[in-house]
Amino acid sequence: MRMLLKACMDTEKANEAVRNGTLDKLIHEVAQQLKPEAAYFTAENGRRTAFMVFDMQDSSTMPMISEPFFQDLGADITYTPVMNMDDVERGLSQLR
Protein backbone atom coordinates (compact mmCIF):
# COMPACT_ATOMS: atom_id res chain seq x y z
CA MET A 1 0.00 0.00 0.00
CA ARG A 2 1.27 3.46 -0.88
CA MET A 3 1.91 5.38 2.35
CA LEU A 4 2.89 8.89 3.29
CA LEU A 5 5.35 8.97 6.18
CA LYS A 6 5.50 12.30 7.97
CA ALA A 7 8.26 12.79 10.54
CA CYS A 8 8.27 16.06 12.54
CA MET A 9 11.57 16.22 14.38
CA ASP A 10 12.28 17.68 17.81
CA THR A 11 14.29 20.85 17.19
CA GLU A 12 16.97 20.31 19.86
CA LYS A 13 17.55 16.65 18.98
CA ALA A 14 17.63 17.47 15.26
CA ASN A 15 20.06 20.35 15.90
CA GLU A 16 22.39 17.94 17.69
CA ALA A 17 22.03 15.43 14.84
CA VAL A 18 22.99 18.14 12.34
CA ARG A 19 26.03 19.11 14.45
CA ASN A 20 27.29 15.54 14.85
CA GLY A 21 26.46 14.47 11.28
CA THR A 22 23.87 11.82 12.12
CA LEU A 23 20.84 13.54 10.56
CA ASP A 24 22.16 13.13 7.03
CA LYS A 25 23.08 9.50 7.76
CA LEU A 26 19.66 8.69 9.23
CA ILE A 27 17.80 10.27 6.29
CA HIS A 28 19.91 8.35 3.77
CA GLU A 29 19.49 5.05 5.63
CA VAL A 30 15.71 5.45 5.80
CA ALA A 31 15.59 6.41 2.11
CA GLN A 32 17.67 3.35 1.17
CA GLN A 33 15.33 1.14 3.18
CA LEU A 34 12.05 2.64 1.91
CA LYS A 35 13.06 3.48 -1.65
CA PRO A 36 10.48 6.29 -1.65
CA GLU A 37 8.85 7.36 -4.90
CA ALA A 38 9.07 10.90 -3.49
CA ALA A 39 10.77 12.54 -0.52
CA TYR A 40 10.37 16.16 0.57
CA PHE A 41 11.82 18.11 3.46
CA THR A 42 10.51 21.35 4.92
CA ALA A 43 9.78 23.20 8.13
CA GLU A 44 6.30 22.71 9.59
CA ASN A 45 5.27 24.60 12.70
CA GLY A 46 8.92 25.51 13.22
CA ARG A 47 10.15 21.90 13.14
CA ARG A 48 12.19 20.04 10.56
CA THR A 49 9.76 17.75 8.77
CA ALA A 50 10.27 14.92 6.29
CA PHE A 51 7.59 13.57 3.97
CA MET A 52 8.23 10.28 2.18
CA VAL A 53 5.85 8.42 -0.12
CA PHE A 54 6.67 4.72 -0.28
CA ASP A 55 5.13 1.28 -0.75
CA MET A 56 4.50 -0.42 2.60
CA GLN A 57 4.38 -4.15 1.98
CA ASP A 58 3.62 -5.09 5.59
CA SER A 59 2.63 -3.03 8.62
CA SER A 60 5.17 -4.96 10.70
CA THR A 61 7.86 -2.73 9.14
CA MET A 62 6.53 0.32 11.00
CA PRO A 63 8.72 -0.11 14.10
CA MET A 64 11.85 -0.56 11.97
CA ILE A 65 11.03 2.62 10.05
CA SER A 66 9.86 4.69 13.02
CA GLU A 67 12.36 3.87 15.76
CA PRO A 68 15.34 5.80 14.35
CA PHE A 69 13.13 8.91 14.09
CA PHE A 70 11.73 8.35 17.60
CA GLN A 71 15.00 7.50 19.33
CA ASP A 72 17.46 9.76 17.54
CA LEU A 73 15.27 12.74 16.69
CA GLY A 74 12.35 12.70 19.13
CA ALA A 75 10.07 12.84 16.09
CA ASP A 76 6.32 12.70 15.88
CA ILE A 77 5.47 10.14 13.18
CA THR A 78 2.32 9.66 11.14
CA TYR A 79 1.51 7.13 8.45
CA THR A 80 -1.27 7.95 6.00
CA PRO A 81 -2.46 5.77 3.12
CA VAL A 82 -2.35 7.85 -0.07
CA MET A 83 -3.24 7.48 -3.75
CA ASN A 84 -1.69 8.83 -6.92
CA MET A 85 -3.84 9.97 -9.84
CA ASP A 86 -3.96 6.48 -11.39
CA ASP A 87 -5.21 5.05 -8.08
CA VAL A 88 -7.93 7.69 -7.81
CA GLU A 89 -9.09 7.10 -11.37
CA ARG A 90 -9.14 3.31 -10.85
CA GLY A 91 -11.08 3.71 -7.61
CA LEU A 92 -13.60 6.13 -9.11
CA SER A 93 -14.16 3.87 -12.10
CA GLN A 94 -15.42 1.21 -9.69
CA LEU A 95 -18.22 3.54 -8.59
CA ARG A 96 -19.87 3.53 -12.03
C-alpha positions as CSV (number, residue, x, y, z in Angstrom):
1,M,0.0,0.0,0.0
2,R,1.3,3.5,-0.9
3,M,1.9,5.4,2.3
4,L,2.9,8.9,3.3
5,L,5.4,9.0,6.2
6,K,5.5,12.3,8.0
7,A,8.3,12.8,10.5
8,C,8.3,16.1,12.5
9,M,11.6,16.2,14.4
10,D,12.3,17.7,17.8
11,T,14.3,20.8,17.2
12,E,17.0,20.3,19.9
13,K,17.5,16.7,19.0
14,A,17.6,17.5,15.3
15,N,20.1,20.4,15.9
16,E,22.4,17.9,17.7
17,A,22.0,15.4,14.8
18,V,23.0,18.1,12.3
19,R,26.0,19.1,14.5
20,N,27.3,15.5,14.8
21,G,26.5,14.5,11.3
22,T,23.9,11.8,12.1
23,L,20.8,13.5,10.6
24,D,22.2,13.1,7.0
25,K,23.1,9.5,7.8
26,L,19.7,8.7,9.2
27,I,17.8,10.3,6.3
28,H,19.9,8.3,3.8
29,E,19.5,5.0,5.6
30,V,15.7,5.4,5.8
31,A,15.6,6.4,2.1
32,Q,17.7,3.3,1.2
33,Q,15.3,1.1,3.2
34,L,12.1,2.6,1.9
35,K,13.1,3.5,-1.7
36,P,10.5,6.3,-1.7
37,E,8.9,7.4,-4.9
38,A,9.1,10.9,-3.5
39,A,10.8,12.5,-0.5
40,Y,10.4,16.2,0.6
41,F,11.8,18.1,3.5
42,T,10.5,21.4,4.9
43,A,9.8,23.2,8.1
44,E,6.3,22.7,9.6
45,N,5.3,24.6,12.7
46,G,8.9,25.5,13.2
47,R,10.2,21.9,13.1
48,R,12.2,20.0,10.6
49,T,9.8,17.7,8.8
50,A,10.3,14.9,6.3
51,F,7.6,13.6,4.0
52,M,8.2,10.3,2.2
53,V,5.8,8.4,-0.1
54,F,6.7,4.7,-0.3
55,D,5.1,1.3,-0.7
56,M,4.5,-0.4,2.6
57,Q,4.4,-4.2,2.0
58,D,3.6,-5.1,5.6
59,S,2.6,-3.0,8.6
60,S,5.2,-5.0,10.7
61,T,7.9,-2.7,9.1
62,M,6.5,0.3,11.0
63,P,8.7,-0.1,14.1
64,M,11.9,-0.6,12.0
65,I,11.0,2.6,10.0
66,S,9.9,4.7,13.0
67,E,12.4,3.9,15.8
68,P,15.3,5.8,14.4
69,F,13.1,8.9,14.1
70,F,11.7,8.3,17.6
71,Q,15.0,7.5,19.3
72,D,17.5,9.8,17.5
73,L,15.3,12.7,16.7
74,G,12.3,12.7,19.1
75,A,10.1,12.8,16.1
76,D,6.3,12.7,15.9
77,I,5.5,10.1,13.2
78,T,2.3,9.7,11.1
79,Y,1.5,7.1,8.4
80,T,-1.3,8.0,6.0
81,P,-2.5,5.8,3.1
82,V,-2.4,7.8,-0.1
83,M,-3.2,7.5,-3.8
84,N,-1.7,8.8,-6.9
85,M,-3.8,10.0,-9.8
86,D,-4.0,6.5,-11.4
87,D,-5.2,5.0,-8.1
88,V,-7.9,7.7,-7.8
89,E,-9.1,7.1,-11.4
90,R,-9.1,3.3,-10.8
91,G,-11.1,3.7,-7.6
92,L,-13.6,6.1,-9.1
93,S,-14.2,3.9,-12.1
94,Q,-15.4,1.2,-9.7
95,L,-18.2,3.5,-8.6
96,R,-19.9,3.5,-12.0
